[in-house]
Structures are given as C-alpha cells and as structure tokens.
C-alpha cells in the first residue's frame, strides 16, 4: 500500500495499526491495509496496493502494478 495519505499528502508510516486498519497520524483518517480503501469520509477513495508474497527466503512485493 502507498505510504502517503490522500489528505494533504502526509506519511502514514508512523500510524497506529489495529488489525487491518492503519490510522494516519496527522489527521486520523483510517485505511484498510489489505485493500487500501479509506474507511471514513470519502467513499471510493483508496491508496494503491501491491501484491505481497511470503517465501522461505523473504517477503516479495510486486511493484510492477
């Protein structure tokens, strides 16, 4: 998932994680980390997500999407 909140382009990397939901630390918007969908306010707004695969030798993220 992209690490920048769509509201004023603030980073969400320091946000609180509760299950599948991360909270933007700047303005407290909530995103589903699996789908990227914003849980409050604007319907249909989402962050870009990327396929992730766990293998024996590491975790792989497909950034070609």
PDB file of N, CA, C and O in Angstrom:
ATOM      1  N   UNK A   1       0.840  -1.162   0.000  1.00  0.00           N
ATOM      2  CA  UNK A   1       0.000   0.000   0.000  1.00  0.00           C
ATOM      3  C   UNK A   1       0.892   1.233   0.000  1.00  0.00           C
ATOM      4  O   UNK A   1       1.936   1.253   0.651  1.00  0.00           O
ATOM      5  N   UNK A   2       0.478   2.249  -0.725  1.00  0.00           N
ATOM      6  CA  UNK A   2       1.222   3.506  -0.695  1.00  0.00           C
ATOM      7  C   UNK A   2       1.306   4.026   0.733  1.00  0.00           C
ATOM      8  O   UNK A   2       0.424   3.755   1.547  1.00  0.00           O
ATOM      9  N   UNK A   3       2.352   4.764   1.037  1.00  0.00           N
ATOM     10  CA  UNK A   3       2.589   5.231   2.403  1.00  0.00           C
ATOM     11  C   UNK A   3       2.208   6.692   2.616  1.00  0.00           C
ATOM     12  O   UNK A   3       2.575   7.283   3.632  1.00  0.00           O
ATOM     13  N   UNK A   4       1.480   7.278   1.674  1.00  0.00           N
ATOM     14  CA  UNK A   4       1.103   8.686   1.775  1.00  0.00           C
ATOM     15  C   UNK A   4      -0.418   8.807   1.811  1.00  0.00           C
ATOM     16  O   UNK A   4      -1.106   8.314   0.917  1.00  0.00           O
ATOM     17  N   UNK A   5      -0.934   9.459   2.837  1.00  0.00           N
ATOM     18  CA  UNK A   5      -2.371   9.685   2.984  1.00  0.00           C
ATOM     19  C   UNK A   5      -2.852  10.622   1.871  1.00  0.00           C
ATOM     20  O   UNK A   5      -2.149  11.566   1.510  1.00  0.00           O
ATOM     21  N   UNK A   6      -4.032  10.368   1.333  1.00  0.00           N
ATOM     22  CA  UNK A   6      -4.560  11.215   0.259  1.00  0.00           C
ATOM     23  C   UNK A   6      -4.965  12.596   0.766  1.00  0.00           C
ATOM     24  O   UNK A   6      -5.180  13.509  -0.031  1.00  0.00           O
ATOM     25  N   UNK A   7      -5.068  12.753   2.069  1.00  0.00           N
ATOM     26  CA  UNK A   7      -5.428  14.042   2.665  1.00  0.00           C
ATOM     27  C   UNK A   7      -4.153  14.808   2.986  1.00  0.00           C
ATOM     28  O   UNK A   7      -3.479  14.494   3.968  1.00  0.00           O
ATOM     29  N   UNK A   8      -3.823  15.766   2.212  1.00  0.00           N
ATOM     30  CA  UNK A   8      -2.664  16.642   2.394  1.00  0.00           C
ATOM     31  C   UNK A   8      -1.324  15.921   2.285  1.00  0.00           C
ATOM     32  O   UNK A   8      -0.319  16.413   2.800  1.00  0.00           O
ATOM     33  N   UNK A   9      -1.291  14.764   1.624  1.00  0.00           N
ATOM     34  CA  UNK A   9      -0.046  14.047   1.318  1.00  0.00           C
ATOM     35  C   UNK A   9       0.864  13.812   2.527  1.00  0.00           C
ATOM     36  O   UNK A   9       2.083  13.951   2.420  1.00  0.00           O
ATOM     37  N   UNK A  10       0.292  13.463   3.648  1.00  0.00           N
ATOM     38  CA  UNK A  10       1.084  13.171   4.845  1.00  0.00           C
ATOM     39  C   UNK A  10       1.440  11.693   4.907  1.00  0.00           C
ATOM     40  O   UNK A  10       0.644  10.857   4.480  1.00  0.00           O
ATOM     41  N   UNK A  11       2.630  11.344   5.433  1.00  0.00           N
ATOM     42  CA  UNK A  11       3.023   9.936   5.540  1.00  0.00           C
ATOM     43  C   UNK A  11       2.204   9.211   6.607  1.00  0.00           C
ATOM     44  O   UNK A  11       1.885   9.776   7.653  1.00  0.00           O
ATOM     45  N   UNK A  12       1.869   7.950   6.325  1.00  0.00           N
ATOM     46  CA  UNK A  12       1.115   7.155   7.298  1.00  0.00           C
ATOM     47  C   UNK A  12       1.980   6.071   7.935  1.00  0.00           C
ATOM     48  O   UNK A  12       1.474   5.228   8.676  1.00  0.00           O
ATOM     49  N   UNK A  13       3.270   6.089   7.652  1.00  0.00           N
ATOM     50  CA  UNK A  13       4.164   5.040   8.149  1.00  0.00           C
ATOM     51  C   UNK A  13       4.256   4.994   9.668  1.00  0.00           C
ATOM     52  O   UNK A  13       4.545   3.933  10.222  1.00  0.00           O
ATOM     53  N   UNK A  14       4.025   6.087  10.351  1.00  0.00           N
ATOM     54  CA  UNK A  14       4.067   6.106  11.816  1.00  0.00           C
ATOM     55  C   UNK A  14       2.675   5.930  12.428  1.00  0.00           C
ATOM     56  O   UNK A  14       2.495   6.090  13.635  1.00  0.00           O
ATOM     57  N   UNK A  15       1.696   5.600  11.585  1.00  0.00           N
ATOM     58  CA  UNK A  15       0.327   5.461  12.069  1.00  0.00           C
ATOM     59  C   UNK A  15       0.113   4.227  12.921  1.00  0.00           C
ATOM     60  O   UNK A  15       0.872   3.261  12.840  1.00  0.00           O
ATOM     61  N   UNK A  16      -0.933   4.269  13.743  1.00  0.00           N
ATOM     62  CA  UNK A  16      -1.293   3.127  14.586  1.00  0.00           C
ATOM     63  C   UNK A  16      -1.972   2.064  13.740  1.00  0.00           C
ATOM     64  O   UNK A  16      -2.805   2.375  12.888  1.00  0.00           O
ATOM     65  N   UNK A  17      -1.612   0.804  13.981  1.00  0.00           N
ATOM     66  CA  UNK A  17      -2.202  -0.327  13.271  1.00  0.00           C
ATOM     67  C   UNK A  17      -3.101  -1.087  14.236  1.00  0.00           C
ATOM     68  O   UNK A  17      -2.676  -1.468  15.327  1.00  0.00           O
ATOM     69  N   UNK A  18      -4.357  -1.306  13.820  1.00  0.00           N
ATOM     70  CA  UNK A  18      -5.324  -2.060  14.615  1.00  0.00           C
ATOM     71  C   UNK A  18      -5.966  -3.081  13.689  1.00  0.00           C
ATOM     72  O   UNK A  18      -6.892  -2.757  12.944  1.00  0.00           O
ATOM     73  N   UNK A  19      -5.474  -4.317  13.736  1.00  0.00           N
ATOM     74  CA  UNK A  19      -5.957  -5.337  12.805  1.00  0.00           C
ATOM     75  C   UNK A  19      -5.533  -4.987  11.394  1.00  0.00           C
ATOM     76  O   UNK A  19      -4.342  -4.848  11.117  1.00  0.00           O
ATOM     77  N   UNK A  20      -6.503  -4.843  10.495  1.00  0.00           N
ATOM     78  CA  UNK A  20      -6.230  -4.494   9.096  1.00  0.00           C
ATOM     79  C   UNK A  20      -6.346  -2.993   8.835  1.00  0.00           C
ATOM     80  O   UNK A  20      -6.299  -2.567   7.681  1.00  0.00           O
ATOM     81  N   UNK A  21      -6.493  -2.193   9.876  1.00  0.00           N
ATOM     82  CA  UNK A  21      -6.721  -0.757   9.714  1.00  0.00           C
ATOM     83  C   UNK A  21      -5.527   0.032  10.254  1.00  0.00           C
ATOM     84  O   UNK A  21      -5.087  -0.172  11.386  1.00  0.00           O
ATOM     85  N   UNK A  22      -5.010   0.946   9.410  1.00  0.00           N
ATOM     86  CA  UNK A  22      -3.947   1.851   9.846  1.00  0.00           C
ATOM     87  C   UNK A  22      -4.540   3.253   9.922  1.00  0.00           C
ATOM     88  O   UNK A  22      -5.336   3.656   9.073  1.00  0.00           O
ATOM     89  N   UNK A  23      -4.138   3.983  10.955  1.00  0.00           N
ATOM     90  CA  UNK A  23      -4.632   5.339  11.170  1.00  0.00           C
ATOM     91  C   UNK A  23      -3.554   6.343  10.797  1.00  0.00           C
ATOM     92  O   UNK A  23      -2.428   6.254  11.288  1.00  0.00           O
ATOM     93  N   UNK A  24      -3.882   7.291   9.941  1.00  0.00           N
ATOM     94  CA  UNK A  24      -2.952   8.362   9.596  1.00  0.00           C
ATOM     95  C   UNK A  24      -2.685   9.186  10.855  1.00  0.00           C
ATOM     96  O   UNK A  24      -3.629   9.667  11.481  1.00  0.00           O
ATOM     97  N   UNK A  25      -1.409   9.358  11.241  1.00  0.00           N
ATOM     98  CA  UNK A  25      -1.104  10.084  12.469  1.00  0.00           C
ATOM     99  C   UNK A  25      -1.346  11.593  12.373  1.00  0.00           C
ATOM    100  O   UNK A  25      -1.381  12.271  13.400  1.00  0.00           O
ATOM    101  N   UNK A  26      -1.510  12.121  11.178  1.00  0.00           N
ATOM    102  CA  UNK A  26      -1.694  13.565  11.022  1.00  0.00           C
ATOM    103  C   UNK A  26      -3.139  14.011  11.247  1.00  0.00           C
ATOM    104  O   UNK A  26      -3.395  14.968  11.979  1.00  0.00           O
ATOM    105  N   UNK A  27      -4.086  13.305  10.609  1.00  0.00           N
ATOM    106  CA  UNK A  27      -5.486  13.740  10.691  1.00  0.00           C
ATOM    107  C   UNK A  27      -6.444  12.603  11.024  1.00  0.00           C
ATOM    108  O   UNK A  27      -7.661  12.771  10.959  1.00  0.00           O
ATOM    109  N   UNK A  28      -5.888  11.438  11.382  1.00  0.00           N
ATOM    110  CA  UNK A  28      -6.664  10.311  11.900  1.00  0.00           C
ATOM    111  C   UNK A  28      -7.626   9.677  10.890  1.00  0.00           C
ATOM    112  O   UNK A  28      -8.656   9.128  11.281  1.00  0.00           O
ATOM    113  N   UNK A  29      -7.301   9.749   9.607  1.00  0.00           N
ATOM    114  CA  UNK A  29      -8.066   9.001   8.609  1.00  0.00           C
ATOM    115  C   UNK A  29      -7.637   7.545   8.712  1.00  0.00           C
ATOM    116  O   UNK A  29      -6.504   7.258   9.100  1.00  0.00           O
ATOM    117  N   UNK A  30      -8.532   6.623   8.368  1.00  0.00           N
ATOM    118  CA  UNK A  30      -8.283   5.189   8.525  1.00  0.00           C
ATOM    119  C   UNK A  30      -8.332   4.475   7.179  1.00  0.00           C
ATOM    120  O   UNK A  30      -9.246   4.687   6.382  1.00  0.00           O
ATOM    121  N   UNK A  31      -7.334   3.624   6.938  1.00  0.00           N
ATOM    122  CA  UNK A  31      -7.231   2.861   5.692  1.00  0.00           C
ATOM    123  C   UNK A  31      -7.137   1.376   5.992  1.00  0.00           C
ATOM    124  O   UNK A  31      -6.494   0.967   6.960  1.00  0.00           O
ATOM    125  N   UNK A  32      -7.780   0.573   5.156  1.00  0.00           N
ATOM    126  CA  UNK A  32      -7.636  -0.877   5.227  1.00  0.00           C
ATOM    127  C   UNK A  32      -6.319  -1.221   4.544  1.00  0.00           C
ATOM    128  O   UNK A  32      -6.128  -0.875   3.378  1.00  0.00           O
ATOM    129  N   UNK A  33      -5.404  -1.895   5.244  1.00  0.00           N
ATOM    130  CA  UNK A  33      -4.085  -2.175   4.673  1.00  0.00           C
ATOM    131  C   UNK A  33      -4.120  -3.247   3.590  1.00  0.00           C
ATOM    132  O   UNK A  33      -3.181  -3.349   2.800  1.00  0.00           O
ATOM    133  N   UNK A  34      -5.180  -4.047   3.536  1.00  0.00           N
ATOM    134  CA  UNK A  34      -5.282  -5.081   2.501  1.00  0.00           C
ATOM    135  C   UNK A  34      -5.859  -4.533   1.203  1.00  0.00           C
ATOM    136  O   UNK A  34      -5.438  -4.935   0.119  1.00  0.00           O
ATOM    137  N   UNK A  35      -6.825  -3.615   1.307  1.00  0.00           N
ATOM    138  CA  UNK A  35      -7.489  -3.093   0.111  1.00  0.00           C
ATOM    139  C   UNK A  35      -7.068  -1.675  -0.239  1.00  0.00           C
ATOM    140  O   UNK A  35      -7.243  -1.237  -1.376  1.00  0.00           O
ATOM    141  N   UNK A  36      -6.510  -0.949   0.735  1.00  0.00           N
ATOM    142  CA  UNK A  36      -6.149   0.448   0.541  1.00  0.00           C
ATOM    143  C   UNK A  36      -7.321   1.402   0.680  1.00  0.00           C
ATOM    144  O   UNK A  36      -7.138   2.615   0.579  1.00  0.00           O
ATOM    145  N   UNK A  37      -8.529   0.879   0.911  1.00  0.00           N
ATOM    146  CA  UNK A  37      -9.725   1.715   0.946  1.00  0.00           C
ATOM    147  C   UNK A  37      -9.781   2.594   2.193  1.00  0.00           C
ATOM    148  O   UNK A  37      -9.504   2.152   3.308  1.00  0.00           O
ATOM    149  N   UNK A  38     -10.150   3.852   1.964  1.00  0.00           N
ATOM    150  CA  UNK A  38     -10.380   4.793   3.052  1.00  0.00           C
ATOM    151  C   UNK A  38     -11.655   4.375   3.772  1.00  0.00           C
ATOM    152  O   UNK A  38     -12.681   4.143   3.132  1.00  0.00           O
ATOM    153  N   UNK A  39     -11.600   4.280   5.077  1.00  0.00           N
ATOM    154  CA  UNK A  39     -12.736   3.798   5.859  1.00  0.00           C
ATOM    155  C   UNK A  39     -13.665   4.918   6.316  1.00  0.00           C
ATOM    156  O   UNK A  39     -14.802   4.651   6.704  1.00  0.00           O
ATOM    157  N   UNK A  40     -13.208   6.153   6.278  1.00  0.00           N
ATOM    158  CA  UNK A  40     -14.035   7.279   6.710  1.00  0.00           C
ATOM    159  C   UNK A  40     -14.204   8.250   5.547  1.00  0.00           C
ATOM    160  O   UNK A  40     -13.461   8.196   4.568  1.00  0.00           O
ATOM    161  N   UNK A  41     -15.142   9.095   5.659  1.00  0.00           N
ATOM    162  CA  UNK A  41     -15.314  10.262   4.802  1.00  0.00           C
ATOM    163  C   UNK A  41     -15.654   9.940   3.356  1.00  0.00           C
ATOM    164  O   UNK A  41     -16.833   9.783   3.041  1.00  0.00           O
ATOM    165  N   UNK A  42     -14.691   9.835   2.476  1.00  0.00           N
ATOM    166  CA  UNK A  42     -14.919   9.774   1.032  1.00  0.00           C
ATOM    167  C   UNK A  42     -15.028   8.333   0.533  1.00  0.00           C
ATOM    168  O   UNK A  42     -14.049   7.588   0.576  1.00  0.00           O
ATOM    169  N   UNK A  43     -16.197   7.943   0.064  1.00  0.00           N
ATOM    170  CA  UNK A  43     -16.375   6.592  -0.480  1.00  0.00           C
ATOM    171  C   UNK A  43     -15.640   6.480  -1.812  1.00  0.00           C
ATOM    172  O   UNK A  43     -15.638   7.419  -2.608  1.00  0.00           O
ATOM    173  N   UNK A  44     -15.023   5.340  -2.047  1.00  0.00           N
ATOM    174  CA  UNK A  44     -14.332   5.093  -3.307  1.00  0.00           C
ATOM    175  C   UNK A  44     -12.895   5.588  -3.352  1.00  0.00           C
ATOM    176  O   UNK A  44     -12.203   5.374  -4.346  1.00  0.00           O
ATOM    177  N   UNK A  45     -12.434   6.245  -2.294  1.00  0.00           N
ATOM    178  CA  UNK A  45     -11.053   6.723  -2.243  1.00  0.00           C
ATOM    179  C   UNK A  45     -10.190   5.615  -1.667  1.00  0.00           C
ATOM    180  O   UNK A  45     -10.542   5.008  -0.655  1.00  0.00           O
ATOM    181  N   UNK A  46      -9.053   5.349  -2.315  1.00  0.00           N
ATOM    182  CA  UNK A  46      -8.167   4.305  -1.809  1.00  0.00           C
ATOM    183  C   UNK A  46      -6.729   4.584  -2.186  1.00  0.00           C
ATOM    184  O   UNK A  46      -6.443   5.319  -3.131  1.00  0.00           O
ATOM    185  N   UNK A  47      -5.836   3.985  -1.431  1.00  0.00           N
ATOM    186  CA  UNK A  47      -4.412   4.031  -1.733  1.00  0.00           C
ATOM    187  C   UNK A  47      -4.068   2.850  -2.629  1.00  0.00           C
ATOM    188  O   UNK A  47      -4.737   1.818  -2.579  1.00  0.00           O
ATOM    189  N   UNK A  48      -3.047   2.991  -3.436  1.00  0.00           N
ATOM    190  CA  UNK A  48      -2.573   1.896  -4.284  1.00  0.00           C
ATOM    191  C   UNK A  48      -2.079   0.754  -3.403  1.00  0.00           C
ATOM    192  O   UNK A  48      -1.338   0.982  -2.447  1.00  0.00           O
ATOM    193  N   UNK A  49      -2.481  -0.458  -3.716  1.00  0.00           N
ATOM    194  CA  UNK A  49      -1.981  -1.636  -3.009  1.00  0.00           C
ATOM    195  C   UNK A  49      -1.138  -2.466  -3.967  1.00  0.00           C
ATOM    196  O   UNK A  49      -1.239  -2.318  -5.185  1.00  0.00           O
ATOM    197  N   UNK A  50      -0.312  -3.334  -3.412  1.00  0.00           N
ATOM    198  CA  UNK A  50       0.602  -4.149  -4.198  1.00  0.00           C
ATOM    199  C   UNK A  50       0.543  -5.592  -3.713  1.00  0.00           C
ATOM    200  O   UNK A  50       0.448  -5.839  -2.511  1.00  0.00           O
ATOM    201  N   UNK A  51       0.598  -6.558  -4.649  1.00  0.00           N
ATOM    202  CA  UNK A  51       0.614  -7.965  -4.241  1.00  0.00           C
ATOM    203  C   UNK A  51       1.873  -8.290  -3.433  1.00  0.00           C
ATOM    204  O   UNK A  51       2.978  -7.877  -3.786  1.00  0.00           O
ATOM    205  N   UNK A  52       1.687  -9.032  -2.351  1.00  0.00           N
ATOM    206  CA  UNK A  52       2.787  -9.424  -1.470  1.00  0.00           C
ATOM    207  C   UNK A  52       2.810 -10.938  -1.374  1.00  0.00           C
ATOM    208  O   UNK A  52       1.768 -11.577  -1.229  1.00  0.00           O
ATOM    209  N   UNK A  53       4.011 -11.510  -1.457  1.00  0.00           N
ATOM    210  CA  UNK A  53       4.167 -12.962  -1.355  1.00  0.00           C
ATOM    211  C   UNK A  53       5.270 -13.279  -0.350  1.00  0.00           C
ATOM    212  O   UNK A  53       6.382 -12.758  -0.437  1.00  0.00           O
ATOM    213  N   UNK A  54       4.938 -14.139   0.599  1.00  0.00           N
ATOM    214  CA  UNK A  54       5.935 -14.583   1.573  1.00  0.00           C
ATOM    215  C   UNK A  54       6.541 -15.888   1.078  1.00  0.00           C
ATOM    216  O   UNK A  54       5.822 -16.844   0.787  1.00  0.00           O
ATOM    217  N   UNK A  55       7.869 -15.924   0.986  1.00  0.00           N
ATOM    218  CA  UNK A  55       8.597 -17.125   0.573  1.00  0.00           C
ATOM    219  C   UNK A  55       9.590 -17.490   1.670  1.00  0.00           C
ATOM    220  O   UNK A  55       9.810 -16.716   2.602  1.00  0.00           O
ATOM    221  N   UNK A  56      10.184 -18.665   1.554  1.00  0.00           N
ATOM    222  CA  UNK A  56      11.155 -19.124   2.554  1.00  0.00           C
ATOM    223  C   UNK A  56      12.339 -18.163   2.677  1.00  0.00           C
ATOM    224  O   UNK A  56      12.911 -18.013   3.757  1.00  0.00           O
ATOM    225  N   UNK A  57      12.705 -17.511   1.566  1.00  0.00           N
ATOM    226  CA  UNK A  57      13.878 -16.630   1.587  1.00  0.00           C
ATOM    227  C   UNK A  57      13.542 -15.150   1.762  1.00  0.00           C
ATOM    228  O   UNK A  57      14.435 -14.307   1.677  1.00  0.00           O
ATOM    229  N   UNK A  58      12.289 -14.821   2.000  1.00  0.00           N
ATOM    230  CA  UNK A  58      11.951 -13.423   2.231  1.00  0.00           C
ATOM    231  C   UNK A  58      10.535 -13.072   1.833  1.00  0.00           C
ATOM    232  O   UNK A  58       9.737 -13.940   1.477  1.00  0.00           O
ATOM    233  N   UNK A  59      10.237 -11.796   1.897  1.00  0.00           N
ATOM    234  CA  UNK A  59       8.932 -11.265   1.517  1.00  0.00           C
ATOM    235  C   UNK A  59       9.121 -10.462   0.242  1.00  0.00           C
ATOM    236  O   UNK A  59      10.012  -9.618   0.154  1.00  0.00           O
ATOM    237  N   UNK A  60       8.272 -10.732  -0.751  1.00  0.00           N
ATOM    238  CA  UNK A  60       8.380 -10.095  -2.060  1.00  0.00           C
ATOM    239  C   UNK A  60       7.154  -9.232  -2.325  1.00  0.00           C
ATOM    240  O   UNK A  60       6.020  -9.648  -2.084  1.00  0.00           O
ATOM    241  N   UNK A  61       7.400  -8.021  -2.827  1.00  0.00           N
ATOM    242  CA  UNK A  61       6.334  -7.082  -3.169  1.00  0.00           C
ATOM    243  C   UNK A  61       6.433  -6.800  -4.658  1.00  0.00           C
ATOM    244  O   UNK A  61       7.492  -6.414  -5.151  1.00  0.00           O
ATOM    245  N   UNK A  62       5.326  -6.993  -5.380  1.00  0.00           N
ATOM    246  CA  UNK A  62       5.291  -6.751  -6.820  1.00  0.00           C
ATOM    247  C   UNK A  62       4.959  -5.282  -7.065  1.00  0.00           C
ATOM    248  O   UNK A  62       3.799  -4.882  -6.963  1.00  0.00           O
ATOM    249  N   UNK A  63       5.963  -4.485  -7.383  1.00  0.00           N
ATOM    250  CA  UNK A  63       5.778  -3.056  -7.611  1.00  0.00           C
ATOM    251  C   UNK A  63       5.463  -2.726  -9.063  1.00  0.00           C
ATOM    252  O   UNK A  63       5.383  -1.552  -9.425  1.00  0.00           O
ATOM    253  N   UNK A  64       5.284  -3.735  -9.893  1.00  0.00           N
ATOM    254  CA  UNK A  64       5.010  -3.529 -11.314  1.00  0.00           C
ATOM    255  C   UNK A  64       3.554  -3.169 -11.588  1.00  0.00           C
ATOM    256  O   UNK A  64       3.204  -2.860 -12.727  1.00  0.00           O
ATOM    257  N   UNK A  65       2.717  -3.200 -10.589  1.00  0.00           N
ATOM    258  CA  UNK A  65       1.283  -2.936 -10.754  1.00  0.00           C
ATOM    259  C   UNK A  65       1.027  -1.535 -11.222  1.00  0.00           C
ATOM    260  O   UNK A  65      -0.126  -1.148 -11.411  1.00  0.00           O
TER     261      UNK A  65
END
